[in-house]
Amino acid sequence: MAELRRLLGVLRTGNDTSQAPLTAPQPSLAGLDDLLGQHRAVGGAAELRISGGRVPLPASWELSAYRIVQEALTNARRHAPGAHSLVELHYGPRLLTVRVSDDGPGPDPSGSTGRAGHGLVGMAERASLLGGGAHHRPGSGRRLPRGGGAAVVIRVLVADDQAVVRTAFSGLLNTQDDIEVVGEAEDGEQAVLGAAELRPDVALLDIRMPRLGGIDAAREIVAASNGATKALMLTTFGLDEYVYDALTAGASGFLLKDATFPELLHAVRVVAGGHALLAPEITGRLIAEFARQRVSAPPKRSIDGLTAREAEVLVLIARGLSNADIADRLTITDHTVKTHINRLFAKMGLRDRAQAVILAYELGLVVAGNSGP
């Protein structure tokens, strides 16, 4: 009501002095610390993070953003008492992003009506009046997946210069309980900046993007995160040079855009788990390319530093054998296989199995079309 009275006050004529002045200050983002303090005082836990450099905003923006945070914290107290809430503000060029999340239990799916409740409609209306939008989804909270165990959410950044493609991928990925799209980018430069700020587990990158291509973006993202963010390349182009360049830039996976939705989900989960993934049709062309290059290019590295067993393990990795398969082939334990792999990766400066395959073909240890004994 105070906000309504404030709006009505500006419509009154200035001659009426019988009304009491509206002296209550308008809430703004400067008052978030006090708001979080009130939240803590009644038993809630809350944290505020600000990125992008705080700048002055129009009063309408300040008020709406404050109210959105206030309503979200109220929801947390009502529906997830004792949960830890995180309030994040990001100041971008002509854009303010407000994100409020908590680690409380998600809503009971059996009691869902399919409608947005808990003040979500009001939040969306506040954002839309300023030309923005509001999105909400249940997170993993403390829910346990079927079969028990702790729920882990894979954070994904989607980068593609086509808005329709970005929206489609984000919408599909967000349908999964264990995957959350935390950001989008329309070119490589935005992807690099977004990855540095959001620290996603996986960056889904289109090969061809303006300003900075997907391959160069992958190289910068992987290097800046020290490998913590995995790059998964997605494109309509299956040309060999793109595949090779993407893998040498540090990408952990490569899929064509005509991959099915289950294949995309599988790729995101595999890459997030620290493994490499290539579409089958790409693998065949990649092997043929290595065979062609081997004729004209000398090996780039020597394997003098590897033991005979480590070199043998490298060859078996390049032939597509899993750790269990290698253990069976060499009659050793899985633990011993992992030890050999860790040592050869450290000696040769390899990050994952994809780079190990590249090295084996570069050195001529494996020949295309020859699967070995």
C-alpha positions in Angstrom: 0.0 0.0 0.0 2.9 2.4 0.7 4.0 2.0 -2.9 0.5 2.7 -4.1 0.2 5.8 -2.0 3.6 7.0 -3.3 2.3 6.6 -6.9 -0.9 8.4 -6.1 1.0 11.2 -4.4 2.6 12.3 -7.6 -0.9 12.7 -9.1 -2.1 15.1 -6.5 -2.0 18.8 -7.0 0.7 20.7 -5.1 -1.9 23.0 -3.5 -3.2 20.4 -1.0 -1.1 20.7 2.1 -3.5 18.9 4.3 -2.0 15.5 3.5 0.9 14.2 5.5 4.1 14.0 3.5 5.2 10.7 2.2 8.6 10.6 3.8 9.3 6.9 3.8 12.4 6.2 1.7 11.9 4.0 -1.3 13.6 0.6 -0.9 16.6 0.0 -3.2 19.4 -2.5 -3.7 21.5 -0.5 -1.2 19.2 -1.9 1.5 19.9 -5.6 0.6 22.4 -6.0 3.5 19.7 -4.9 5.9 17.1 -7.2 4.2 19.5 -10.1 4.5 20.1 -9.2 8.1 16.3 -9.3 8.8 16.2 -12.7 7.1 19.0 -14.0 9.4 17.3 -12.6 12.5 14.3 -14.8 12.0 16.4 -18.0 11.5 17.3 -17.9 7.9 20.8 -18.1 6.4 21.7 -15.8 3.5 24.7 -14.6 1.5 25.0 -11.7 -1.0 27.3 -11.8 -4.0 27.7 -8.9 -6.4 29.6 -9.0 -9.7 30.2 -6.8 -12.7 30.7 -3.6 -10.7 27.7 -1.9 -9.0 26.5 1.1 -10.9 23.6 3.5 -10.3 20.3 2.3 -11.7 16.9 3.9 -12.3 14.7 4.0 -9.1 12.2 1.7 -10.8 14.9 -0.9 -11.4 16.2 -0.6 -7.8 12.7 -1.0 -6.3 11.7 -4.0 -8.5 14.9 -5.8 -7.9 14.7 -5.3 -4.2 11.1 -6.5 -4.1 12.0 -9.6 -6.1 14.7 -10.5 -3.6 12.4 -9.8 -0.7 9.7 -12.1 -2.0 12.2 -14.8 -2.8 13.6 -14.8 0.7 10.1 -14.8 2.1 9.5 -18.0 0.0 12.6 -19.6 1.4 11.6 -19.0 5.0 8.1 -20.3 4.3 8.8 -23.3 2.2 12.4 -24.2 3.1 13.0 -23.2 6.7 16.6 -23.4 7.7 17.9 -23.4 4.1 20.8 -21.4 3.0 19.9 -18.7 0.5 22.3 -17.2 -2.0 21.4 -13.8 -3.6 23.5 -12.9 -6.7 23.4 -9.6 -8.5 25.3 -9.2 -11.8 25.6 -5.8 -13.4 26.1 -6.0 -17.1 25.9 -3.5 -20.0 22.2 -2.4 -20.0 21.3 -5.5 -17.9 20.8 -6.4 -14.3 20.6 -10.1 -13.5 19.1 -11.1 -10.1 19.4 -14.7 -9.0 18.1 -16.1 -5.8 18.7 -19.8 -4.9 18.6 -22.0 -1.8 19.7 -25.5 -0.8 16.3 -26.4 0.7 14.3 -29.4 -0.4 12.5 -28.9 -3.8 8.8 -28.9 -4.1 6.9 -32.1 -3.9 6.2 -33.1 -7.5 3.1 -35.0 -6.4 1.6 -31.8 -5.0 2.4 -29.6 -8.0 -0.6 -27.9 -9.7 1.5 -27.0 -12.8 0.9 -23.3 -12.0 3.5 -20.8 -10.9 2.8 -20.0 -7.2 4.7 -18.6 -4.2 4.6 -15.1 -5.6 6.4 -16.1 -8.8 3.7 -14.4 -10.9 4.3 -11.1 -9.1 8.1 -11.4 -9.6 7.6 -12.1 -13.3 5.3 -9.1 -13.6 7.8 -6.8 -11.9 10.5 -7.9 -14.3 8.3 -7.7 -17.4 7.2 -4.1 -16.6 10.9 -3.1 -17.0 11.3 -5.0 -20.3 12.9 -8.1 -18.6 11.9 -11.6 -17.7 11.8 -14.0 -14.9 12.6 -17.7 -14.9 12.2 -20.2 -12.1 12.8 -23.9 -11.7 13.3 -26.4 -8.8 17.0 -27.0 -8.1 18.5 -30.2 -6.6 18.2 -28.9 -3.1 18.5 -31.8 -0.6 16.5 -34.1 -2.8 18.0 -37.5 -3.3 18.0 -39.2 -6.7 16.4 -42.6 -7.1 18.6 -45.2 -5.5 20.1 -42.8 -2.9 23.2 -40.8 -2.9 23.8 -37.1 -3.0 22.3 -35.1 -5.8 24.8 -33.3 -8.1 23.8 -30.6 -10.5 25.8 -30.1 -13.6 26.1 -26.3 -14.4 26.1 -25.6 -18.1 26.9 -22.5 -20.2 25.3 -22.5 -23.7 27.0 -20.4 -26.4 25.5 -20.1 -29.9 25.0 -17.1 -32.2 21.5 -18.2 -33.0 19.0 -17.2 -30.3 16.5 -20.0 -31.3 19.2 -22.6 -30.9 20.4 -21.2 -27.6 16.8 -21.2 -26.3 16.1 -24.7 -27.5 19.2 -26.2 -25.9 18.7 -24.3 -22.7 15.1 -25.4 -22.4 15.9 -29.0 -23.1 18.8 -29.2 -20.7 16.8 -27.5 -18.0 14.2 -30.3 -18.0 16.7 -32.5 -16.3 17.0 -32.6 -12.5 20.8 -33.0 -12.6 21.5 -30.3 -15.2 21.1 -26.5 -14.9 21.8 -23.9 -17.6 23.4 -21.1 -15.6 24.2 -18.7 -18.6 23.9 -18.1 -22.3 26.2 -16.3 -24.8 25.8 -15.3 -28.4 29.5 -15.2 -29.3 32.8 -16.5 -28.2 33.8 -13.4 -26.3 30.7 -13.5 -24.2 31.2 -17.2 -23.6 34.7 -16.6 -22.2 33.5 -13.8 -19.9 30.5 -15.8 -18.8 32.6 -18.9 -18.0 35.0 -16.8 -15.9 32.1 -15.3 -14.0 29.8 -18.3 -13.6 32.4 -21.1 -13.5 30.2 -23.8 -15.2 31.1 -27.4 -15.2 30.5 -27.6 -19.0 30.6 -25.0 -21.7 28.5 -26.0 -24.7 30.1 -24.1 -27.6 29.1 -23.7 -31.2 32.2 -24.0 -33.5 31.3 -21.0 -35.6 30.5 -17.8 -33.7 31.1 -14.1 -34.4 33.9 -12.1 -32.7 35.6 -15.2 -31.3 35.0 -18.7 -32.6 34.1 -21.7 -30.5 37.6 -23.3 -30.8 39.4 -20.2 -29.5 36.8 -19.7 -26.8 37.3 -23.3 -25.7 41.0 -22.8 -25.5 40.6 -19.7 -23.3 37.9 -21.2 -21.1 39.8 -24.5 -20.4 43.0 -22.7 -19.8 41.5 -20.0 -17.5 39.7 -22.6 -15.4 42.7 -25.0 -15.3 40.5 -27.6 -16.8 37.7 -27.3 -14.3 35.3 -26.2 -17.0 34.9 -28.8 -19.8 34.3 -27.7 -23.4 31.7 -29.6 -25.4 31.7 -28.6 -29.1 28.4 -28.7 -31.0 28.2 -27.8 -34.7 26.6 -28.7 -38.0 30.1 -28.9 -39.5 31.9 -32.3 -39.3 35.0 -31.2 -41.1 38.2 -32.9 -39.9 40.2 -29.7 -39.3 37.5 -28.5 -36.9 37.6 -31.8 -35.0 41.4 -31.8 -34.7 41.6 -28.1 -33.8 38.9 -28.4 -31.2 40.5 -31.4 -29.4 44.0 -29.8 -29.4 42.4 -26.7 -28.0 41.3 -28.7 -25.0 37.7 -29.7 -25.9 36.5 -32.8 -24.2 33.8 -33.7 -26.6 32.5 -33.1 -30.1 28.9 -33.6 -31.3 27.0 -32.7 -34.5 23.8 -30.7 -34.1 21.8 -33.5 -35.5 22.5 -35.6 -32.4 19.4 -36.7 -30.6 18.4 -35.2 -27.3 19.4 -38.4 -25.3 22.8 -38.2 -27.1 23.2 -34.6 -26.0 22.3 -35.3 -22.4 24.7 -38.3 -22.4 27.5 -36.1 -23.8 27.0 -33.4 -21.2 27.1 -35.9 -18.4 30.1 -37.8 -19.7 32.1 -34.6 -20.3 31.2 -33.2 -16.9 32.5 -36.5 -15.4 35.9 -35.8 -16.8 35.8 -38.2 -19.7 36.1 -37.6 -23.5 33.3 -38.1 -26.0 33.2 -38.1 -29.8 30.3 -38.8 -32.1 31.0 -42.1 -33.8 30.9 -40.6 -37.3 33.5 -38.0 -36.2 35.8 -40.6 -34.7 36.1 -42.4 -38.1 37.1 -39.2 -39.9 39.5 -38.3 -37.1 41.3 -41.6 -37.4 41.6 -41.2 -41.2 43.0 -37.7 -40.8 45.6 -38.8 -38.4 46.6 -41.6 -40.8 47.0 -39.0 -43.6 49.0 -36.6 -41.4 51.3 -39.4 -40.3 52.7 -39.7 -43.8 53.7 -36.1 -44.1 54.4 -35.0 -40.6 57.1 -36.3 -38.2 56.1 -37.1 -34.6 55.8 -34.0 -32.4 56.9 -35.8 -29.2 59.0 -38.7 -28.1 57.9 -41.5 -25.9 61.4 -42.1 -24.5 60.1 -41.1 -21.1 57.4 -43.8 -21.0 57.9 -47.3 -19.7 57.1 -50.2 -22.0 53.9 -50.8 -20.0 52.8 -47.2 -20.1 53.3 -47.1 -23.9 51.3 -50.3 -24.1 48.5 -48.7 -22.1 48.6 -45.7 -24.4 48.1 -47.9 -27.4 45.1 -49.6 -25.8 43.5 -46.3 -24.9 43.9 -45.2 -28.5 42.1 -48.4 -29.6 39.1 -47.5 -27.5 39.5 -49.9 -24.6 38.1 -49.0 -21.2 40.1 -49.3 -18.0 38.4 -52.6 -17.3 39.2 -53.9 -20.8 42.9 -52.9 -20.5 43.1 -54.7 -17.1 41.7 -57.9 -18.7 44.0 -57.6 -21.7 47.1 -57.1 -19.6 46.0 -59.3 -16.7 46.5 -56.5 -14.1 44.1 -54.8 -11.7 42.0 -51.7 -12.4 44.0 -49.8 -9.8 47.2 -50.6 -11.7 45.7 -49.5 -14.9 44.8 -46.1 -13.3 48.3 -45.8 -12.0 49.8 -46.3 -15.4 47.4 -43.8 -17.0 48.0 -41.2 -14.4 51.8 -41.5 -14.9 51.7 -41.4 -18.7 49.3 -38.4 -18.6 51.7 -36.6 -16.3 54.8 -37.4 -18.3 53.2 -36.5 -21.7 51.3 -33.5 -20.5 47.9 -35.0 -21.3 44.6 -33.8 -19.9 42.2 -36.6 -20.9 41.8 -39.7 -23.1 41.0 -37.6 -26.2 44.5 -36.1 -26.0 45.9 -39.5 -25.4 44.3 -40.8 -28.6 45.7 -37.8 -30.5 49.2 -38.5 -29.2 49.1 -42.2 -30.1 48.2 -41.4 -33.7 50.7 -38.6 -34.0 53.5 -40.9 -32.9 52.4 -43.6 -35.2 51.7 -46.1 -32.3 48.3 -46.8 -33.8 47.6 -47.1 -37.5 44.1 -46.4 -39.0 42.4 -49.6 -40.0 44.6 -51.8 -37.8 42.9 -52.8 -34.6 45.9 -54.8 -33.5 45.9 -58.2 -31.8 
